[in-house]
Amino acid sequence: MSARVLTAAVLVFAMAVPLEARPRRRRGSSPFVDREGFLIGFSVGAGAIGPDPCTDCGVSAGGEIHVGAMASSYADVAVMLEAGGVARDDLHHGFLVAVAQWWPDPFERFWLRAGGGIGWRGGDLVTEHRDAAYPTALAAVGFEVVRSDRFAADLQLQGAATREPGRWGHSLSVNVGFNWY
């Protein structure tokens, strides 16, 4: 690993670590979600799958379901198992991944999600390595639009990439998510 890459990684990590180690306090006027314990949620939306041998076949339906638990007493990190994918009648990209979701400020609405697991791409247009599972990475970013005590609805952009022999299969979707804590 080069010194520049290592230095950049250390700087990114240093900026992500809170400057103070004391517990965070809720803001008096800010509506918040009590994120604690078990969580369950799902999302639905639409997206694209690649490589796609059919360029004019249209948009694919997307969705996912996740279950997990809060992993931090500050309510800023959750660990989950997520199953989902993007599909249309002749092609699909599915995945099963372990992910971590992080709220940089647990009292705000913005979050990041990333993880790894297995994925597969198949369907009528895919004949080579059809429905075989391969290593997969997932990344998502979201913003909670509606929040109440133990519920949040969000808009999210989610992408998954699967390393198939000799190429990458990938999908990208825009989803509306519903989460209970």
C-alpha positions in Angstrom: 0.0 0.0 0.0 1.4 3.4 -1.0 2.1 6.1 1.6 -0.5 8.4 -0.1 -3.3 5.9 0.0 -2.5 5.1 3.7 -2.4 8.8 4.5 -5.7 9.5 2.8 -7.3 6.5 4.6 -6.0 7.8 8.0 -7.4 11.3 7.3 -10.8 10.0 6.3 -11.0 7.9 9.4 -9.8 10.8 11.6 -12.6 13.0 10.2 -15.2 10.3 10.9 -14.3 9.8 14.5 -16.1 12.1 16.9 -14.0 14.8 18.5 -15.5 14.2 21.9 -15.9 10.9 23.7 -18.8 12.0 25.9 -22.3 10.8 25.2 -24.4 12.9 22.9 -27.5 14.7 24.1 -30.7 15.1 22.2 -31.5 18.5 20.9 -34.5 20.0 22.6 -36.3 21.3 19.4 -35.2 18.5 17.0 -37.6 15.7 16.3 -35.8 12.4 16.6 -36.2 8.7 16.2 -35.5 6.4 19.2 -33.2 3.9 17.4 -32.6 1.1 19.8 -32.7 -2.7 19.9 -34.1 -4.7 17.0 -34.9 -3.2 13.7 -36.7 -4.4 10.6 -37.4 -2.7 7.3 -37.9 -2.9 3.6 -37.7 -0.7 0.5 -39.2 -0.7 -3.0 -38.2 1.2 -6.1 -36.8 1.0 -9.6 -33.4 0.7 -11.2 -31.1 -0.7 -13.8 -29.0 -3.9 -14.2 -25.7 -4.2 -16.0 -24.3 -5.4 -18.1 -27.6 -5.6 -19.9 -27.7 -7.3 -23.3 -31.0 -5.6 -24.1 -30.5 -1.8 -24.3 -34.2 -0.9 -24.9 -35.9 -3.2 -22.4 -36.8 -0.6 -19.9 -36.5 0.0 -16.2 -36.4 -2.8 -13.6 -38.2 -3.1 -10.3 -36.1 -3.1 -7.2 -36.5 -3.9 -3.6 -34.9 -5.2 -0.4 -35.8 -6.4 3.1 -33.5 -6.1 6.1 -33.4 -7.2 9.7 -30.8 -6.4 12.4 -30.0 -4.5 15.6 -28.5 -1.2 16.7 -24.9 -1.8 17.5 -24.1 1.5 19.3 -25.4 3.1 22.4 -25.3 6.4 20.6 -27.9 5.1 18.0 -25.6 5.9 15.1 -24.6 2.4 13.9 -26.8 -0.6 13.0 -25.8 -4.0 11.7 -28.2 -5.9 9.4 -28.7 -8.8 7.1 -30.2 -7.6 3.8 -31.7 -9.5 0.9 -32.8 -7.8 -2.2 -32.3 -7.1 -5.9 -33.4 -5.5 -9.1 -35.4 -7.5 -11.7 -37.5 -7.4 -14.8 -39.1 -10.3 -16.6 -36.0 -11.4 -18.6 -33.1 -10.4 -16.2 -32.3 -10.1 -12.5 -29.5 -9.3 -10.1 -30.1 -10.5 -6.5 -28.0 -10.3 -3.3 -27.7 -11.4 0.3 -25.3 -9.3 2.3 -24.3 -8.3 5.8 -24.3 -4.5 6.1 -23.6 -1.8 8.5 -25.6 1.5 8.5 -24.1 4.7 9.9 -25.8 8.0 10.8 -22.9 10.6 11.0 -25.2 12.5 13.4 -27.8 10.2 15.0 -30.2 13.1 15.5 -30.2 14.0 11.8 -31.7 12.3 8.8 -28.7 11.4 6.5 -27.2 7.8 6.6 -24.7 5.6 4.8 -24.8 1.8 4.4 -22.2 -0.6 3.1 -21.5 -4.4 3.3 -20.6 -7.6 1.5 -22.0 -11.0 0.8 -23.1 -13.1 -2.2 -25.0 -12.1 -5.3 -26.1 -13.6 -8.6 -27.2 -12.3 -11.9 -29.5 -14.4 -14.2 -32.5 -14.7 -16.3 -33.4 -15.4 -19.9 -30.8 -13.0 -21.3 -28.0 -14.5 -19.3 -26.9 -18.0 -20.2 -23.3 -18.0 -19.0 -22.9 -18.8 -15.2 -26.6 -18.6 -14.9 -27.8 -18.2 -11.3 -24.4 -18.9 -9.7 -23.5 -17.0 -6.5 -20.4 -14.8 -6.4 -18.8 -12.2 -4.0 -20.9 -9.0 -3.8 -20.4 -5.5 -2.4 -23.3 -3.2 -1.6 -23.3 0.6 -0.9 -26.3 2.9 -0.2 -27.0 6.4 0.8 -30.3 7.7 2.2 -32.2 10.5 3.8 -35.1 10.0 6.2 -38.1 12.0 5.0 -40.6 11.0 7.6 -39.8 10.2 11.2 -41.7 9.4 14.4 -40.8 7.7 17.7 -39.9 4.2 16.4 -40.5 4.6 12.6 -38.7 6.3 9.6 -39.4 6.5 5.9 -36.5 7.3 3.7 -35.4 7.9 0.1 -32.3 5.9 -0.9 -29.9 5.3 -3.7 -28.5 1.7 -3.5 -26.0 0.0 -5.7 -24.6 -3.6 -5.7 -21.7 -5.1 -7.6 -21.1 -8.8 -8.1 -17.7 -10.2 -9.3 -18.6 -12.8 -11.9 -15.8 -14.7 -13.8 -14.2 -12.3 -16.2 -16.6 -9.3 -15.5 -18.7 -7.4 -13.0 -22.5 -7.6 -12.7 -24.1 -4.6 -11.1 -27.4 -2.9 -10.3 -28.4 0.5 -9.2 -31.8 1.5 -7.8 -33.7 4.4 -6.3 -36.0 3.2 -3.5 -38.4 4.4 -0.8 -37.7 2.6 2.5 -39.8 1.9 5.6 -38.0 1.1 8.9 -39.1 0.2 12.4 -36.8 0.4 15.4 
